[in-house]
Each structure stands twice: as structure tokens, then as C-alpha cells.
Amino acid sequence: MKSKTIFYSVLLFMLSIQFSTAQNQKKNTVISKNYCTEIGRFDLLIDNDEVAGSYLLIHKNALGGVWGRLKGSVMTGRWHDADGKGDIIITFTDDFSFFTANYRSDDAPEKWYKDSWHGALRPNENASFEFNNKTYTCE
């Protein structure tokens, strides 16, 4: 009788682990994207409609960050880096292979910099590449 109790306890334990693992696998919807831009590397994480990313400002040798919400292929959110902070709108192509961004600084909220930051998915291990007459840096 004692061995049956142990057997059922172990069985329940194993089933609970499998159920927990299955639930965790369903919840893990994070997509990672690595872009090359005019100012340096841009790494992005997308989790359903939440977006967070970091980028390198080569000219300042400093990191910056963006975060916001994704609706379709448009992210609306905030940016913060060594140059300041403010609002940002990033528009991706349908397959998320390219983006263009509009942003403004909290110091000058009336002035939007439109179509001023671009990125393309990193195509290979090269440090940079040319695309649409622009140099995109990946490091």
C-alpha cells in the first residue's frame, strides 16, 4: 500500500512538472530582432504587444533604450539615451525586416524628427553594409 502511495505521489509530481512546463512554453512569446542602423546596432525584444530594445550611439559610445506598445507593425513609445529622452514612433515593414522612426525630444516636444532613423535586419556577421544609399552599422 505504501508503494502505491509513493507511486501516485511521484506520478502527480511528474504530471505537475509537465503541466507547468507546458504553461511556461505557451507564455514564452518573446521575439528577438537584431538590426543595423545609421547610428549602430539595435537589439529589440517583442512580447505580444510590448516592445523593448537597446541601441548603441557610436558617436557617444553609449547605450540608449526604447520601450513601448506595438499595434500591427507600428510601435509607439519612449526613447532615452545620452542625447536626451522623448517620444518615438517606429514603423516596421510587415515582415519586420526594416524600420523607420520618427522621434522628438522632451526638450523640444513641438519638433519631430521624421523619417530620421532607419534599420534593417542584420543580414550576416559583417560589421556594416550598404542599403538604400545608407551605411548601416551592426556593431
N, C-alpha and C positions, 0 to 999 in steps of 0.2 A: 504494500500500500504506500509505503514511504517513497519507493522508487517511482511510482506513478505520479505522486505529488511533485517530485523533483522534475520528472519528465515534462509535466504540464507547465510547471513554472518556467523551465528553460524554453519550452515551445512558445509560451506567451511572451517571454522576454525577446526571443528572436523575431517574432511577428511584430512586436512593438518597434524594434530597431528597423525592420524593413519598411514599416509604415512611416516611421519618422524620416527615413532616408528618401522615400518616395515623395513625401511632402516637401522636403528640402530641395529636391531636384526640380519640382514644379515651380517653386518660388524663385529659383535662380534664373532670372531672365536678363541678366546683365550682358550687354553687347559692348565690346571694346573696339574702338576705331583709332588708328594711328594716321594722322595727317601730316603733310608737309605744307608749310605756308611761306609767305614772303618774309616773315619775322622769325621763323624757326619751327620747331616741332610742336605739334598739338595733339595730345592724347585725350580721348573722350570716352566716357562711360555712359551708356544709355540703359536705364532700367525702367521699362514701360514708358511712362511719360516724364520721368525725371532724368535730367542730364547734368553731368558734372565733368569738368575737364581741366587740364593744366596745359600751359604753353610756355615756351621759352622765348624771352625777349633777348635775342642775340646781342643787340646794341647796348643793353644794360647788364647782360649776363645775369638775368634774374627770371624767376618764375612768376607766372600770372595764373589766374584761375577764372573759370566761368561756371555758372550753375544756373539752372532754370527748368522750364517745363517745355515739353515737346508736344506740339499739336500738328499731326501729319508730318510734314518734313520741315517745319519751322519751329525753332527754339527761341523762346523769349525769356530773358533772364538778366543776370548781372555779371559784370567783369570786375576784376581787381588785380592790379599789378603795380610795378614800380613807377609807372606814369600816372596812376590815379585809380579811380573806380567810377562805375556808371552802369548804364543800361546797354544791353546788346540784343540784337536780333540776328540769329544765324539761320540762313535758308539753305537747306541741303537739296541736292538732286534727289529724285525718287529712290535711287539705289544707295544714297549716302556716300557716293564716290567723290563728290565735290561739294564745296560750300562757298558762300559769300556772306559777309557780315556787314551790318550797319551798327554803329555804336555811338554813344555820346558820353561825355564826362559829367559827373556831378558838379564839377566846377563851371561848366558851360552847358547847362541842360537844353538850351534852345538850339545848339549846333550839333546836328547829326553828321557823322562821317559815313556817307553812303557808299556801298559797294567798294569798301576800302580795305577789307581783309579777305583773303581767299585761301582756300586749302584744297588739296587733292589727296586721296588715299595714297599712302606710301606704296609705290609700285615694286620696290626692290630694296636691297641693302645699301644703295648708293646714298651719299650724304646730301645730294641735291639733284634736281632735274629741271629741265625747261618745259613749260606748258603754257599755251596761250600767250607767248611773248613775255612770260614772267619766270623768274627763277624761284623755285620752291625749295626750301631748305628743310632737311629732315632730322637734323641733329640739334 
